[in-house]
Amino acid sequence: MGIQDEKRLKTVWLVCNEASGSNGQAATGAVKSALDDAGFILGRTISFPEESLPGPDDLDAAGVGMLAVFTGDGSIHAAVERLAGWHGAVLVLPGGTMNMLSKRMHGDVDAPEIISRLAGTPLRRVRPTVIRTRHGMGLTGVLAGPGTIWNEVREALRAADVLELVATTREAISHSANGPKVVCEQVDCGREEGYAAVTVTPHDDGLEANGYYAESLGDYAGQGIALLNRNFRDGPHDELGRHGQVRLVCPDGAPMGLLIDGEPFDGGSAELFEPALCEVDLVTTRPRPDAR
């Protein structure tokens, strides 16, 4: 390997978003220190969304071999989608609230620990299974149904707008209870009347679907808190199995609420989700399955 090739492998740009989770100046500083300690050369720090995300040509022109993304899942989605086809690698770091993709790539550990694992070792690259939708790729999962309105509550909470929070919470409870439900068309997919929310999550062996319901106003409020935190397992639900594809339908023909990696999209009355491979390499530090 030539000197220029080795330098390219060690040159990193960092994307951060201080509005995402606990991703503040101190946390970003710890990431920069960890990169330096691990032997990487930090060429540039990009504050997203104030600054634009880099594309493949930007990184290639700067001799960058790895883009580290220290943000929440939604910003990671945007960065990875922008880099489809790039020959370098993306290091996903936990800089948000749920950090679902980071946990999948590294386990439930913090960013400096992940970076320390890279010191003195070749990067291990993977292209994990993701979800193909007509709106783009879903890296961590999809939420469909009237329960997606709780995303508006989350945004009001982020903005610390008390009046908006009260109004959107009332609307979310009402819409979750009365909005058009979503049905999963697979034969073994649960309740005929449908669900307030269905999650679709990518795995190496297919797409996992879960249906979330509520039987009373109190259940809807509790379910909303779980949806607000994207901690769906806390809510009452049916396990709908793993499938080669998942087709969701609103039986009354209404457009369904839709969140992909936590970001809102305009859903139709029917949506098809299929497994696909991520279109850029991601760095993983999880132990190999055969490691002893």
C-alpha positions, 0 to 999 in steps of 0.5 A: 500500500502506498503512502497516499492510500494509507493516508486516505484510509486514515483521513476522516470527516466528521458529521455532527448535529448538536440538536440531536440527542445528547450530541453537544460540544463536550460529546463532540469533543470527546469523539474528536479526541478518540479519533486522534487517539486511534490514529485517524486524521480529522480533516473537517467537521460538518455541522448538520443541518447548518452545513450540507452533507458531503457527497462521494465527489466531495470526499474523494476530492479531499482524500477521505476514506471514512465518514464518521456520522455522530447524529441521530438516526434521521440524520444518519439516514440522510448521510448514508443515502447521499453516499450511495455508491461511494467506495469509502466507509461510513462509521455510524456513532451514537449521537441521537436518542435511540441510536438504532443503527449504531447499536446494530453495528457496534452494540450498546456502547458509546462513541469513544469506545467504538472508535477505540476499537478501530485503533491499529486494526483494518476496518471491518465493512458490512452492507447490512440488510435495509428496507427498500421503499418507494420513498428511499431506503429505511436503515433502521425501520418504518412506522406506519399508521395513525400512531405516526402523529406522535412524531408531532408531539416529539417535535413539540417536545424538542422545541419546548413549546408547552402549548403546542405540546398540549395541543398535539398530545390531545390530537395524537390521542384522538387520531390514534384512536379514530384514524384509519388503521393499517392492515398487514396483508400477509396471511398470518398478520394479526387483527382484521381491523388493523392497527394504530401502528405497524413497525417494520424492522430489517434483519438479515433473515427478512423484515420483522413486522409488529402491530401496535394497538390500544383498547382504551384512552389510557392505553393510547396515552401509554402507547403514545409515550412508547411511540414518542421514544421509539421504544415500541416494545413498551407498547401492547402489540402483536408479533406479525412475523418475519417476511420476504416483503411486507405490504401495508394497506389502509382498507378505507383507502386513506393515506397512511401516516409514515415514518422512515428512520423517524422522519415523516413521509407522505404515505399512500393507501398502500405501501410495499416494503422489501429487503435490500442491501445498504448501498454503501459500506458501514463500519462494524465493530461487533465481535465476529460470530465465530470469535472465541 
